[in-house]
Amino acid sequence: MNKLCIEGNKNLNGSVTISGSKNAALPILFMTILTEEKIKIKNVPINLTDINIALQLLVYLGVKVTYKKVLYIDPSAINIFYAPYYLIKKIRASIWILAPLLARFGKAKIFFPGGCKIGNRPIDLHLKGLIKLGATINLHNNCINASVKGRLQGKYILMEKISVGATITIMSAATLARGITVIDNAACEPEIIDIANFLNTIGANIVGAGSKKIYIKGVLKLTGGTHQVIPDRIETGTFLVAAAVSRGHIICHKTEPKHLKSVLIQLTQAGAKIKTGKDWITLDMRNKRPKALNICTSPYPGFPTDMQAQFALLNSISQGIGTITETVFENRFIYISELINMGAKIKLKNNTIICYGMPKLSSSNVFCSDLRASATLILAGCIAFGVTTVNKTYHLIRGYESFPEKLNKLGADIKTM
Ligand code: UD1
């Protein structure tokens, strides 16, 4: 699926079932390396290419993987401590293979990871954290060589910048370290809590995940267990925006409203009527044009950078002038020129996107640059006048399960070319 043809001018209405969180499932898959016992994981978004590549990496190491609605993982026979370039370069998440290999086997060798082109995306905080825990790290020919004699050693680690990825790396390494590790200024994302819950289920001793300070008391060995991955909050947010920009009415099932507070606040300010239940959210924007918003992205519980592009689309068709200031990644704006091609009036001033709301967008031939940009351009195609062609949509399947199909059920007209 590289190209989509979208007949626009649609209202998106109906119900959608949200998949498991990609950003929780990916690290959890790599965390299974920490144990030699069998693991069962439910609600894995199995059709995503990022998940598929993560599983290929595990299989390369010697992990046995089977899937029958639930993912069964047997990491007892890992005999390779090296991850090859052709897999590592495909996903940013592959960095999370490093810490579990190092913590359990005392050695790991991987190439520098790839991923969405949304900024420099260094991994210095991951490596500094591991060095603090006693690892020796050598960088040579684009390769990271990590080793430790005996076990890692628990330490107090103050994160100089909030990083989801580095918090996960350090938390996972510390589960098998000697003594207590404290991660100060840790990321608080719901995915961090889910990973900590998973690790605790298999015998780790982690307290405080979801707050700024995480305490990890190292144990000698982790066990097996069963875990259910949390719902994908970014997929949920994307479908809520789909209804908001198309003046529709939607119910998202199998989601977690508590994880979307900052997004729901903004959608309410845009004029949407929102209701929430235990595991559902409805949004009603019928016969209403959204009001422009002023937003600043920041780490959780702030407004997620992964919703920046979708809300730039919302501001593009809203009443008034709206701004979005991006503070997490420095180069997450490539899609803007494509929205401008569709008639949006947008200016980029440093890291602030200024949208002068237009009543309607028009069809065009547009190109996707990354995962969230792909979803945004598809939504733009659904509401624009005319037929839009969205190219390079292979990014989409990295993070959204059956996105065109789910939108078509809501009344979109999207054809794969
Ligand atoms: C994760 C998510 C991504 C989300 C991001 C922020 C996954 C697979 N990806 O990415 O969807 O947009 O969190 O919520 O879960 N940084 C450094 N050095 C490091 C690591 C990060 O300087 O070693 C910087 C980054 O360049 C960025 C900021 O810290 O400016 C935040 O990045 P981080 O939270 O680590 O994002 P990821 O874990 O890569």
Boltz pocket constraint, residues with backbone or C-beta under 6 A from the ligand:
constraints:
  - pocket:
      binder: B
      contacts: [[A, 22], [A, 23], [A, 24], [A, 26], [A, 92], [A, 93], [A, 119], [A, 120], [A, 121], [A, 122], [A, 123], [A, 124], [A, 125], [A, 126], [A, 127], [A, 161], [A, 162], [A, 163], [A, 164], [A, 165], [A, 166], [A, 187], [A, 305], [A, 306], [A, 327], [A, 328], [A, 329], [A, 330]]
      max_distance: 6.0
